[in-house]
Each structure stands twice: as C-alpha cells, then as structure tokens.
C-alpha cells in the first residue's frame, strides 16, 4: 500500500504488532483494529478489562485569562459550569448548521483547559478555534507528543488503582486528576470512556507510553486484561448509542437533530446558537434514532431507511451486529414523525425490505 | 494458514471441493481472517442456476460485508443450514462446518480455470 508511507505512527506501533494486532490506516494513523477478534474483545471490555490505544486522538491546551471565553464562544455546552478536575462533553458547531467536531473539555485550572478532539479533525478544529482566538489565548497542539490509553471495563479500577496514589476509586464519572502513575509524573487519568463499560482514560507523554502500557498490563494480569482494537470500540460505543463523528454527526448535522440538545446550552452565545435555539423550540424535521432489526440483516452506514410503502424517510449512519445483545442494531436519521420509540421502519438491504423498529438508547443497559 | 491440497481455489478467496458432479464451496481461511467475526451468511439462491462469477450470496462480518461469487456455473443444490444459527463456523472451521453451498456443476471444464493450493498461496503472498 503506497499510502502507508504517509501514515503517522503512534508511540506503541511495535508493541501492537508484537501482540499480533491487525493494523489499519485510520484517520491518517496506523492503528490496531483487532487482536483476537472483535466479539471476544468486546466481551473482555463488557465483563473484565481491556486497553485501547487511542493515541491518534488530538489534544489541545488552551491557556490564559480569556481561555474560558474562547471555549464558550466555540463550543455548544456551558463550560462555565466546569470546576477544576471536571470534564465536559461538548461540540464545536460550524456556521452552516452542522458540527465541526465533538470533543471533551477538561478544566485543569481556571486559566488552563485541555480539549480532546477526533484524530481526523485535528487540523480542521485547530484552524476553526484559532479563527475565534482574538484575545491571544495561548494554544498548544500537543497531539503528536501525547499517548492516550483507554482502560475500560468493570475491572479497570482493580487494574489501575494499585499503580497510583490518586484516588481512582473515588473519582466520579467525568472527573480527572493529574499525578504520579506507574512511576511516571504528570499523568492525567480521567473517569471517561466511549464504551459504557466504566473505566478510565490515561494521558501520558509518548516517551513514557511504553512504561505505562507495560505497568497496566502487569497490574491487570490477575484480572485478565487484554489489548482491544478500534473494531470493538465501535461496537461498544454503538451499543451505547454514542455518536461517532463522520458517521452519525458531521459538518451537515445539527446537534439538535443528533439528540445532542443536552450539550447545547443557551446560557451563552456561541456559533450558530440562535438557529439551534429556534430548532429546539420549534422542532426539527429529522432526528437521529436508534433502531433494532426485526427481520434478519445488518444495517450499515449509508443504507436507506423507508416506511412500509418503501418511500425514503431517512438513512442509516451506523450499524452492526451487537455482540452483547446478539442482534443487529443501528442508528440513523429519520423524519421526526417516525422517530417515536416502537415505530416500524424498513431498511432495504440488497433485494429485501427488512423490518426494524425504533428503539430507545442506549441499547445496552448493563 | 491452512490451504488443503485437495481443494481448488478462486481469486475471490473461495474454495471448491469436487465430488462427482457436485462442487462444495466455502471461503478460505485467509478470507475468514480478513473479514473477522462472521455474524450472518445470507444466501437466497437455492435452486437457481447461475453462471460462474455471479453473486450467490453475501457474508456479513461485524465490520464488513462481502459478496460471495459462483466459482463455477451450475445450480445451487443445497445450502448449509447450520450457518443460520452458527455463522461463526465459517471462522472456526472454514473447510468443514463452514461450507456454504453445494453446486451441481453445468460445465466441469471450468474447474481447469481454478487455482491449486500452491498458486493460491502465491496469490495471497503466504509462503510454505
């Protein structure tokens, strides 16, 4: 593959290859997509503990007395609600009604924030935020120096707590701390994730990534810890109904349509906030819903959604066979009149029109 | 990886086992590995007569979907019903319980166009 030459490597590429990972190009990086198989990896995370290397994700540091103002201007959620050590899910709306990216906002201190963005959007987000940086907030893109390990699953706490004096057991969901971890200073550990299985995300400088990875696997051995690829990350997040940028949300989808009204707060002005406010009050024509297949078949990104008469009413944005539920599930946009739970919809797959029904998210309730 | 010598192979990563006028067909160990966990084998062509190269079904893995192509012209005589409930047999036992269809061949001279195990290994770049 000639494109491989242009791919960026993460710090632990060799480690993954030694572990037998299938590596694929993803968002410009060569990333582990699976090790022993998606279903087995999925189950490891739901029932035990697994480690994803998601070092392709981007991290920006915003620093200065006006950092919060800049974040408030570009993001949809209300970052003024954050206190030190808290994380918030948010999105960057564009001025055409869509979404530049979804992201996490970490408040490190009153004047210092970390934004965690999708790998495929690092440059786009950077340029977008910089456009609004009229008050000279210091911006640092630390993506290339930062490794991110997502240690997920009900036993993640048992694997990680012995490695640090930070109180992980007492750490609330969407909180974080920075400190010594596995003998390495300045590691940021947050009680976040993209799996619905509980656990932590560990941010560490590339130079210490191998040391931290090895310590986590040593400590997690007793709990059956395993490496997990991006394939299982996708099935896990879809069972939770979490949006994936590029699939379920993109430059053309409104956060209100996408069911992200809960991170769209009108306590302040931000990009396109007036339009979103109107959408919230008057309603939207399309809504992102979850659905499960009744007939046998697997929905995929890009398939049409129709009514019983075969007329197009929307399209599928994500779909898979759910390993935990043993049935085919998906998400997609449908006309609002079809968005109610239990509504019968149809997915044409190959030569058949297959029945599905709108269901409540998350699919997986633990 | 295992590619039994007694089988014939296609560019589309299917194997063919001939017994009299009947050809059993499945996908190779290499193909199942590339697809990953297989969750649904969708074949609705039983009883149909199809030409070599025609699509006779589809295999759905967790991440991907892939068409299945007729390695030879003929009539789909039998489907592997076991795959309805155990599609993972294609991963676990691609040359055994993972077989997909039995074809009644209409032109057995087409067999000459298929690869032997050594040529198939060469094509996918697996040595030994």
Interface residues (C-beta under 8 A of the other chain):
Chain A: X33 X34 X37 X38 X39 X231 X234 X235 X296 X297 X298 X300 X320 X321 X323 X328 X350 X351
Chain B: X36 X37 X39 X40 X42 X44 X58 X60 X62 X63 X65 X91
